[in-house]
């Protein structure tokens, strides 16, 4: 790795982390306005500095470690989450000629890292040595295992259409038609699985506030807690980016002359934020599923559907 | 020690390895127990094997304290029983004391009491819906409900100066009369409110996740519900049309058109439906009362039990002495005996039982609070179900621990 690569990675990661920080502001504003209130308004103009104030507060908070916890694992759990979330960014093609790592197995890499990210929740819940965290961790492991399958299977259809697992190639294969049209079934399955994978409403069972106080994060506070939430929002971004790349044509914009002056990366970011908005919209609308219902949907509906989708796609390719 | 020495194949060894379940202590500080309810739950996986409620964390000894207060001074305690619907408790208490003293209320007072009682029911059900929905995860309903609740609390504030602990009723009447503008503003609210109810229903009632979380959960049959002593919407959800507003006479419920709402299956969903229907009924009762409300005095003509008018107290010696005795010692002509009077508060049957020895203070006052009875039925509702259902069940029986622990 050359120095230039290193500097580019640092820049991309920094920009990404600022987005991760500000997406919480975006969430609070979006949900606030949907719920007939204003969201943050006090720190800076319309609360624009709120994320910075929050981070500072969390950074300087006392670091509370439960005395009965398994300390090394307790320390390492949130870090695993953040690393898994941020390093997924490496394979996302930001525009036609640029991604940090042009991997041929880009999709597999992201799926693998999201599984690693699940470890942070599971071992975080285990290491806290609290019953609520433990139940949260158990739920997270079951949930992530179930939904990873349907998510992987739904992306198989996309890979078959594009003939490649390289994300840049997938975007290029969509120059005629976005994959959301032939692969609408896969898109639906992918989106639902992504909600479950990132522990968002209506599948936010690992941190179900009403039952498990705060689930796996019950014993975490201060900076470690903030890291968990950075990981969650990084996951939201990565899943949205994956959806944009695999189904909505990634960096490509509308083919009208005055839009060709807009940099490609802007289109990608717009699509990603459209998905992020969808996440927030769902959060403010839907109640939470129950644990067994969640499992039923995963195993009895989504996995058979995604298998059917693969067969359909195969038939389509032969014909 | 010998038991375990036979090797890894022996039975004690393997049974030691099998899971013994998990005992989870929920509360007294927990986001979904609506106060300071403590539940010790034995879990097998996520299934509840046994659930034991522990109450008493908010015990303030209201009943004992009441034995050392005269009848007027007890009134503010009743605000703090069910602090979500303080007005209903005030009415319940005053109705009971008036029945004991044999006071006939003026018609206008009965109308105003009916109006504020139903307002209080709406306020209570709004808070119930908000927290119940939040427990199940529907966050937006929570804030929408608080928006409407705010309007009613503002009206309460204009009426009596307080938003939470009102103490608005008096034995034999009310603290002050309502004015025309207040009634007009309340009428405007009732114009708008049915549309809001529909909004909540679109958000949750047409939502498949909500239906899945509430239908068939916490089922209790009509017969069992009666045996457990449930009351209010929690009982009516099982299909028992028991409502004290029709069964005993207080207020002007016989002069307005309304009906008792009942469910069918006795599950969380039916209890939710009953309360949603009660929104509409209460709204219509308020409207009819405002249309019919007559002019007249607001204090009953019962000089032995009600305070004399202030201007008379300041100008006339007899009235001054009378006022002094009533405030310091209580009514000296209280009848002796025992009496139980129940009223329909939003949560169920709130009963006051008095043992009077003829002095100005009750010899014994016992409060039959619906929340206490409902908490007792909670294990029956949730055993064998999942831990997530426990939360919907707590929401559906609508408890307030201030009233439960007294």
Interface residues (C-beta under 8 A of the other chain):
Chain A: X31 X34 X35 X36 X37 X131 X132 X134 X135 X201 X202 X204 X208 X209 X210 X211 X213 X283 X284 X285 X286 X287 X288 X289 X290 X291 X292 X293
Chain B: X22 X24 X25 X30 X31 X32 X46 X133 X134 X135 X136 X137 X138 X139 X140 X143 X144 X147 X203 X204 X207 X209 X210 X212 X213 X386 X387 X388 X389 X390 X391
